[in-house]
Amino acid sequence: MKIKDIIKFLEERFPLSLQEDWDNSGLQIGNIENDLTNIMISLDLDEQTIQKAKEKSCNLIINHHPFLFSSIKSIDLNKGNGKIIKDLIKNDITVFAMHTNLDIGKGGVNDNLAKLLELRDISNL
């Protein structure tokens, strides 16, 4: 199975077209043509997440909050986001974000929270 197969599956259920205009869900970094080994799901991408992905042989991280949210002015490979980008590329790890499309989509975060809270008469705003 390829990484793109998982992404296609997810996008069919939570299309990127659902995301808010200001959001940046979708492919963040990587190669969707790679064979899939394992998947890690995370809220935010940081060095600890990548370390755990490497330990578990994950080459796809599905991240809720987009790692690349606003434009990048420079990439210093020795610190901060630059170091994370270098580590992802060096270890051939793909990052895919599902933020507001996962929040809004049918069966997504908002629906599950409403169910957990036993809310009734729910409608979209």
C-alpha positions in Angstrom: 0.0 0.0 0.0 1.2 3.5 -0.8 0.9 6.6 1.4 -1.3 8.1 -1.3 -3.8 5.3 -0.7 -4.3 6.3 2.9 -4.5 9.9 2.0 -7.2 9.2 -0.7 -9.2 7.2 1.9 -9.0 10.1 4.4 -9.8 12.8 1.8 -12.9 10.9 0.7 -14.3 11.0 4.2 -12.9 14.5 5.2 -12.3 16.4 2.0 -9.9 19.3 2.0 -12.6 21.4 0.5 -14.2 21.4 4.0 -11.3 23.2 5.6 -11.6 26.9 6.5 -10.0 29.4 4.1 -7.3 30.3 6.6 -6.3 26.7 7.2 -3.5 24.7 5.6 -4.6 21.0 5.8 -3.2 18.5 3.4 0.3 17.3 2.4 2.9 19.3 4.5 6.1 17.5 3.7 7.0 14.2 2.0 6.4 11.8 -0.8 3.0 10.2 -1.1 4.3 7.7 -3.7 6.3 5.9 -0.9 5.2 2.5 0.3 3.5 2.8 3.7 5.2 1.2 6.7 3.3 2.5 9.8 1.2 5.5 10.7 1.5 7.8 13.6 -1.3 10.2 14.6 -0.5 13.4 16.5 -2.0 16.7 17.6 1.2 18.8 17.0 4.4 18.0 15.3 7.6 18.3 17.3 10.9 16.6 17.8 9.5 14.1 20.2 6.8 13.1 17.7 9.4 12.5 15.0 11.6 10.5 17.4 8.6 8.3 18.3 7.8 7.8 14.6 11.3 6.7 13.9 11.2 4.3 16.9 8.0 2.8 15.6 9.1 2.8 11.9 6.3 5.2 10.9 6.8 6.9 7.6 3.5 8.8 7.7 2.4 11.2 10.4 -1.1 12.4 10.3 -1.1 15.6 12.2 -4.2 17.5 13.4 -2.6 21.0 13.5 -0.7 21.9 10.3 3.1 22.1 10.8 3.4 24.5 7.9 0.7 27.1 8.7 2.1 30.4 7.5 4.9 31.2 5.0 8.4 30.3 5.8 11.0 33.1 5.5 14.1 30.9 6.2 15.1 27.4 7.1 17.9 27.0 9.6 18.6 23.2 9.6 20.2 23.5 13.1 17.2 24.7 15.1 13.5 25.0 15.4 11.3 24.1 12.4 14.3 23.8 10.1 15.7 21.0 12.3 12.3 19.2 12.2 12.1 19.6 8.4 15.6 18.2 8.0 14.8 15.2 10.3 11.6 14.4 8.3 13.3 14.6 4.9 16.4 12.6 6.1 14.1 9.9 7.5 11.7 9.9 4.6 8.7 10.7 6.8 5.6 12.2 5.2 3.4 14.6 7.1 -0.2 15.1 6.3 -2.4 17.6 8.2 -6.2 17.2 8.8 -7.3 20.2 10.8 -10.6 22.1 10.2 -11.7 19.5 7.6 -11.5 16.8 10.3 -13.2 19.2 12.8 -16.1 20.0 10.5 -16.5 16.7 8.6 -19.4 14.3 9.3 -18.1 11.8 11.9 -15.2 14.1 12.7 -14.0 15.8 15.9 -17.0 18.0 16.5 -19.5 15.1 16.0 -17.5 12.9 18.3 -17.3 15.6 21.0 -21.0 16.2 20.8 -21.6 12.5 21.2 -19.2 12.2 24.1 -21.0 15.2 25.8 -24.4 13.6 25.0 -25.6 16.7 23.2 -28.9 16.7 21.4 -30.5 18.8 18.7 -27.1 19.6 17.1 -26.9 21.8 14.0 -24.1 23.5 12.0 -23.5 27.2 12.6 
